[in-house]
């Protein structure tokens, strides 16, 4: 994949975001601190806006984030999208359902020893293992113990029941899943979500691989919300314009550019975290 147009043709789905390549992303993958004002962070916020307005009449509240291959940046995007949604005032739950190579706990610096798998087998209650992250309205459910049968566990009735309960405990549930072309886990999870977001990497994912990933979702009637082109090349002129704008508008009291989208939450049946009475202890037990 060399550009966004090629990705759209390969998948037959809209481009919801192109995340620019950032040399500092490997050392600081999350869009917090100094990285919160980067072009990469702004691109994630734009993705947040586009994703929320894919279908205003039927907004996706449970979103599976997946990719064709391992290493295309889906986990980093899952974490940053969850952070961006929480910044806008939504109560967000990030679930690590990549049970073969879980990375969410590592990126966010939380304890991942007990989590989703332990809940699904009945060893713990979800309210006891969900962790609050930072000072935002973001909750994290790590993957937990490594199971011998990830696909069966993710496709179980326990998983379906858990997602149904979590839907009532958060405004938006973001699920990081396994790559589609490697194992069936990602499809199994996506079927149970409201829709899927397909992450690809410019210069790495081929058109054939992107097309195959999209077909694997369409074959089981998964709603493909759109695609993301990760590590995209940005024209030097565009990069310069963004940096000039960022410096000119920088302020300690600055608000994300698309904060106005919060005004539409009531129309979508969503409410800011500050207006909700549900707390961590109110998660299903």
N, C-alpha and C positions, 0 to 999 in steps of 0.2 A: 504494500500500500504506500503510494507516494503522496497522496493528497486526499482531502475530504471527499471530493467528487468520486474518486475511485472506491472509497469505502461505501458511499451511499449506493453506488451502482451494484457493488458486490452483495450487499445485504438487503437492498430494497427497503431500507428504513431510514428515517431522518437522522441527520447529524445533530446531536444535542450539545456537543462540546468538543473543542479541540484544546488539549492541555499542552502548553508550550514546553519544550525541553528546558530544564533548569539544572545547571551544573551543581547547584547546591542541594538538590533534592535528595541525593543519595545519603548525604550526611544529616540532612534535616528534612525528612519526608513530609512532615505534617505542616499545614498552613497556619501555624501559630507563631507567636513571637515576631521576629523580624520577617519571617516568611509570610506573615499575614498580609503584607503590603506588596507582595511580589505579583508579577504578571500571572504566574501559575495560580496563585490564590484567587485572583480576579476571574480567571477562567473557570475555576471550580464554582464560584458564585454565579457566574453566567449559566453554567450547567444546572445549578440549583434552580434558577429561575425558569430555564427552558423545561426542565423536568416537571416542575409543578404545573406548567401550563400545556403539557402535551395533550391533555383532555380535561378541561375544567369541569365538565359534566360528570366525569368518572375518574377522579384523581387516584393515582396509585399510592396506596398507603403502605403496602408491603412490597419492597423492591429488591429483586435479586440482582446482584452485580456479578457478572461473570466475564469470561474471555474465551478465546479459542485455545490459547496456549498458556503454559506457565510462564511467568515473568513478564507479562505485558503491563503490569501496574494496577491490576484490579483491586488488590488489597489496599494499596496506598490510596487509590481513588475512593474506595468504600469508606475508609477512615476520614478522608478529607471532606467527602460529601456529607457524612454524618455530622462533622464539626460545623460545616457551613450551614446545614439545616438548623442545627441547634443555635447557632449565632443569630439566625433570623427569628428565633423565639419558639420554634416547635420543640415538643418533647420527643426526642429521638432515641430509639433503641438500636444499637449496632450489634448484630449477631454474627459470630464467626462460625459459618457452616462449612468451611473448607477443612474437613476433618482429617485429610491426609497430610496437608502441609499448612497448618494454621500459622498465621503471622500477626493477626490483629492484636493479640496481647503484647507481643514484642514491640510493635509500633507505638502502642498507646501506653506502654509501661505498666500494665496491670497484671495481676496474677492469673495465669491461664491454666493452672493445674486442675481446677474443677470448673465445669461449665456445662455446655449444651449436652454433650454425650451423657454426663452423669444425671442430668435432668431427665433425659429420654428413657434411660433404663430404670428410673425411679429411685436412685440413690439419694438424691437431694431435691429440694424444692427450688423452683426458679428464683423466688424472692430471696433466697439465701446466697445465691451465687452471682446475681446481677450486680455490677459495680458501677458506681457513679464516677464519671470522669471529669476532672477539672471543675471549673466554676460555671459550666454551661449545663443546659438541660439535656445532657447526653448520658445515657446508660449503656453499658457494655456487657454482653453475654459472651464470654470467651468460649473456645471450642471444648475445653475440658480434656478428659482422658482420651487417648487414641484407641478407637474401637477396631475390632477385626473385620467388621462388616459395615462400613460407612454408608453405602447405598441403601441397604436394607433399613438401617436405623433412620436415615433421613426421609425415607419413604413410608415410615411406619405411621400408624394412627396416632401414636404419642406425639410425633412431630406435627401432624396436622392439628391436633388438639392444642398443642403449645402455641402455634402461630395464631390460632383463633383467639386464644387468651391474650397473647401479647398485643394483638391488634387493638384490644380494648384498653390496654395499659399505656399505649404510646400514640402519638399523632402519626409518626412515620417509623416504620421498621426497615432498616437497611440490612440486607443479608449478603455477606461475602461468601461466594460459593467456589467450588472447584472449576478448573477449565473444562470447557465442553468437549473438546476433541480427545482428551486424555481418558476421562472416566465418565460415567453416567450421573455422578452425584449432582452436578450443576443443573442438569435437566430435571432431575427428581425434585430439587428444591424450587426451581423456577416455576414448575407446574402449580405449586401451592401458593405462589406469590401473585400479586396483582399484575405484575409485569417484570420484564428483565431489561437490564442495561448492559449492552455488549461493549467491552473495552478492547481496543486494538492498539497496536504500537506501530507508529509510522516507521517504515524501513525494516520492520521485522516480520509482522504478520503479512502473509500473502493474501491476494484477493481470493484465491481458492479456499484458504483456511477460514477467512471471514465469511465467505458464502456458505461453507459447510457448517460453521457454527450457527449461522442464522437459520439454516435449514433444520438443524437439530432441534431448535426451539419451535419453529413453525410446525414441524411434524407432529408435535404433541399439543398444538394449539396454544402455545405460550404467547402472550402479548409482548412483542418486542417493542419496548417504548422508544428505543433509539440507540444510536452508537456514539462512542467517544473515541476520538483519535488522540492517543496519548503520545507524549514526547514529540509533539509536532514542531516542525521548523517554522519559525516566525520571521517574516521579512524584517530586515534591519530597520527600515523606516517605521514599521509598526511598533517595534520594540522601543525605538527612540521616542515615539509619540506617547506611548504609555508611560514611560519613565518620566518624561517632562510633565505629563498630567498628574502623575502620582506626587511628584515633588511640589507642584503648584497647589495641590489640594490637600496635602498632608496636614492633619490636625489631630491632637490627642482625643478630640471629641468626635472624630470622623465616624460615620455610620456606613455600613456596606451599601453600595450603590443601589442594590435591588431590595433594600429594606422595605420599600413601599409594597412589596408583594405580601407583606404580613397583613395588609389591609384587606386582602382577599380571603383570609383564612376562614372567616365566618361563612362566606359563600361556599366554601369547600367542606364545611362541617368540622373544621379544625380550630383549635384554640391555643393561644400562647401558653407556654409552660407556667408563666407567672399567674395565669388565671385558673390553673387547674388545682384541684385539691388532692389528686392522686399522688402519692409519694412512693418511694421504693418499696415500702412495706405493703403497699396495696397491690403489688404484682401478684398474680395467681400463686397460691401455695399448695 
